[in-house]
Amino acid sequence: MKIRPSGIKPRNKNGPLRRRGRVKSLAALAVTGVLTLTGCAGAGSFTSGGGRTVTIAMVSNSQMQDAISLSGEFERANPGIKLKFVSLSENEARAKITSSVATGGGEFDVVMISNYETPQWAADGWLTDLSPYQARSPGYDPQDFISSLRSSLSYKGDMYSVPFYGESSFLMYRKDLFQQAGLTMPDQPTWDQVAQFAQKLNDPAHGHSGICLRGNPGWGESLAPLDTVVNTFGGRWFDQNWHAQLTSPEVKKAWNFYVNLVHNYGEPGAATSGFSECATQLSQGDTAMWYDATSAVGVLEDPASSKVVGKIGYALAPIEQKPNSGWLYTWSLGIPKTSHNPDAAWKFISWMTSKEYIKHVGEKLGWSHVPPGSRNSTYQIPGYAAASKAYGPVTLQAMSTVDPEHPTLQPVPYTGIQFLAIPEFQDLGTRVSQQLSAAIAGRESVQTALEQSQQYAETVGKSYRGNQ
């Protein structure tokens, strides 16, 4: 697998990475809390000082809420540091953090961002280089991070954010329902096979759908799974000369397949369903399959919240023409250049992303709560290895086969799998996702949605052709 050492960036050789014209919906959040673990990475690297508040922007996902629940342990171990959390939904967090960091607002000392923002914001000079901090933190071991994530969070060889958890995508399914129906899930099914399974297992009369797929608008919501479907069906956003391709036969086929699959066998209210809604559907036994992030196991395998613990099987992301189609994503922690307390912010981040934190979460909260996919050593912890036997190896295999440099069958001028690593995508992707949601809701046809999306994409493409 080939990943750019400086992270994922546009491959337009004649067009430099450009500063965002608009500050709109985009990623960022941050996590929380850490624990009193003697000798934990980063401890003692910096003096605490008195009365400093570290303000952390975060998304309200389950792993982040777990971190909040442990934040008192960090504060007791570091009495000079007070943690303040701003917890928002995914789309809200992207918009608020992007606006703050891009305008130099300085509200946050720590932000949770991703491999979409990190290399771009590093190039813009908005983030603090974390490599010197890592070097001064004995035992932190950045080489232990999964290599694809480490590369995607780097710019010119240095890391500008560090992963809290990482993910690819896979297909989750009810093993018991498959067995009852006499069905066998391949290790890597085709989308046609998935559609056949969904048809046979769809049972709306008893409140069970055949599959759950995201339809909620947002470049990081419904477009994440849809883009992998487009990629494996042979579609692409732009050709090598930045001409939009959203009305091509391949993209039309992929969109029609996705929309029809949800219409015919999907969950109720699919147009407003996102990650959380589908997680609820499967964990409560209301759907037979769900294609989404590998990090979903934290919900599905938690006995406190899931009715299907031990009943879920995991298969690699479905394919059609392209032989692999999983995405690559990470929620990571970075320090804006405008942070008032960068040393204290790093102390928090280094605890939050340490080997010790991961082990402590498993031992205290349960192994299903462990932030997955960030460190190789996580999968060597005996307790976690035993608990993740069904999904851990599949997760690692999925993350090792992704290639953001070559996301499509045909050549493209951009990198990124479920997103395009260009500044304009936060706005373009959101607009296109709104068209997708409208098509899923039946407010407009797929043809109309794609024609409008083509116009949005062509406007972006023209700006890149002007640099050639």
ABEGO torsion letter per residue (X at the ends): XBBBAAEBBBABAABBBBBBABBBBBBEEBBBEBBBBBGBBGBGABBAEBGBBBBBBBBABAAAAAAAAAAAAAAAABAABBBBBBBBBAAAAAAAAAAAAAAGAGABABBBBBAAAAAAAAAAGABBBAAAAAAABBGAGAAABBAAAAAAABBGGBBABBBABBBBBBBBBBAAAAAAAGBBBBABBBAAAAAAAAAAABBAAAGBBABBBBABBEAABAAAAAAAAAAAAGBBABBAAGBBAAABAAAAAAAAAAAAAAAAABBBGAAABBAAAAAAAAAAGABABBBBBAAAAAAAABAAABAABGABBBBBBBBAABABABBBBBBBBBBBAABABAAAAAAAAAAAABAAAAAAAAAAAEAAABBBGABAAAAABAAAAAAAAAAAAAAAAAAAABBAABABABBBABBEAABBBBAAAAAAAAAAAAAAAAAAAGABBAAAAAAAAAAAAAAAAAAAAAAX
